[in-house]
Amino acid sequence: MLAAAAFALLACGQAASQTPADPNRLFADSKLVVRDRFSDEIIGKGPDLVFIPGLSSSRATWKATAERLRGKHRLHLIQIAGFSGEPARANATGDVLVPTAEAIDAYLVEQKLTPATLIGHSLGGTTVLYLAEKHPEHLKKAMMVDALPFLPQMQGNPAITADQIRPVAARIRDGMVAGGAGYEAGVKSAVAAMVTGAADTQMVVGWGMASDPGVVGRAYYDDFLLDLRPGLAGLKTPLTLLYPDNVPNHAPPGMMAKVYPALYAAAPMVKPVVVANAKHFIMLDQPKAFADALDAFLAQP
């Protein structure tokens, strides 16, 4: 159950460019930049926007958004190495979340994209929050889509610490890293709680099954133990938190409006916005509501 919940609440040397046949390339007329911990598919013209997907997810999380916005923005669609068929490269061993976040930050600076506008889903939202706390001078504003400052808080114990949860996180990590039938069953169970539509469910399951279980397990472990609560009060970057009401998961109406804002109560720079009739993948469950919320965020100074 913890593994499913983790999936549901989640989710620098330059190498040679990938070929157009790469399964993670969404647009034939895009530019691909490949680094040791991520790749960036660049499409469109205009002000830059950087999108980061979640645990085991593809950059296709943002495909409809990219199609809609490419005429007025230059979009950077990040793909984490080891997720959804992307080769693991530097993420093949060791920590994943923080080194990848730092690599993305270095890339933003190198490419003169700072101060950047970032949008991150799940684990990508955690990455955004980490960067807002550690490198505020590199961010203009950011949107987090269903991301938390400390994942274990959703277990109902707001005082829980990383040390207390570490043995549980390690067991789940090791189960994921082992792969096999257990990993497949965990992916399918988790995605059922994350996505509503049948075709979208099949797509997200496919992303998980195409991911490297070792990278996914270690990234999950990193995410589960990364406690960003101490930095909330000092945030300087305007942040929008888009979160689901989880009514399709049988949450009582209004319940999530009591949970998410409370978790960010110490952060006056975070603006919570709820989306009705949505699970974890808000952009798939409620595409119009997501588009409207994103447009409202982009219209803010």
C-alpha positions, 0 to 999 in steps of 0.5 A, a space after each residue: 500500500 505504501 508503494 502504491 501511495 508513493 507512486 500516486 503522490 509522486 509520480 552534466 556532460 553533454 552526450 550525443 543527441 538522440 535520433 528522431 526515432 527515439 520513443 521519447 521524442 514527441 515532435 519531429 521538428 523539435 531539438 533534443 539535448 541529452 545530458 547524463 541525468 536527463 534529456 530536454 526536448 525543445 519545441 516552439 518559440 517565445 518565452 521559455 517554460 520548463 516542464 518536469 514529469 513525475 516518477 517513472 513518467 514520460 515527457 508525454 505527460 505534457 504532450 497536449 500542453 506542448 501542442 497547445 502552447 508551442 505557438 507562443 512559448 519555447 517549451 523544454 520537456 524534460 525526461 529523467 534518465 531511467 524513466 519510461 525507456 530513457 537510458 539510465 546513464 548517470 542515474 544507473 547507480 546512487 542517488 537520483 532526485 537531488 543529483 538530477 535536480 542539481 543537474 537541471 539547475 546547472 543546465 538552466 544556468 548554462 542555457 541562460 534560461 534563468 530566472 526560469 518558469 518551471 512546472 513539475 508534476 509529482 516527483 517533478 514538483 518535488 524537484 521544483 520545490 527543492 530548486 525553489 528552496 536551494 536556488 531561488 535566484 534561478 527561478 522566476 515562478 513555478 507550478 507544482 502539480 500534486 507534490 508534497 514537501 514531505 511525502 510521508 505526511 500523507 500517512 496521517 502523522 504530521 510529526 513523522 521524521 525521515 529517520 522514522 520512515 527510513 526502514 520502511 522506505 528501504 524495504 519498498 525501494 528494494 522491492 521495486 529494484 528487484 523488478 519482476 512480477 512484483 514491480 509490474 503488479 505495483 505499477 498497475 495497482 498504483 496507476 489505478 489510483 492515479 488516472 481515471 480513463 482507460 487509455 490514459 491508465 494504459 499509457 501511464 502503466 506503459 511508462 512505468 513498465 518501460 522504466 528501469 526498476 532500479 532507478 525508479 526504486 532509488 528515486 522513490 526512496 530519495 523522494 520519500 526521505 527528502 524533507 523540504 518542510 524546514 525551507 517552506 517559510 523562507 521561500 522567495 519564489 511564487 509557487 502555485 500548488 495544483 492538487 486534485 480533490 481525489 473524489 474519483 478515489 472516493 475521497 469525501 468532497 472537500 477533504 483534500 482542501 483541508 489536507 493540502 493547504 495545511 501541509 503548506 501552511 508555513 509557506 506564504 509564497 505557495 498558492 493552493 488551487 484544487 481541481 475537481 473530479 481529478 486524481 493524481 494526473 490532473 492534466 489527463 483527468 481534467 485537461 481543460 481545468 488543467 489548461 485553465 489553471 496553467 494559463 492563469 499561472 502563466 498570466 501572473 507576473 
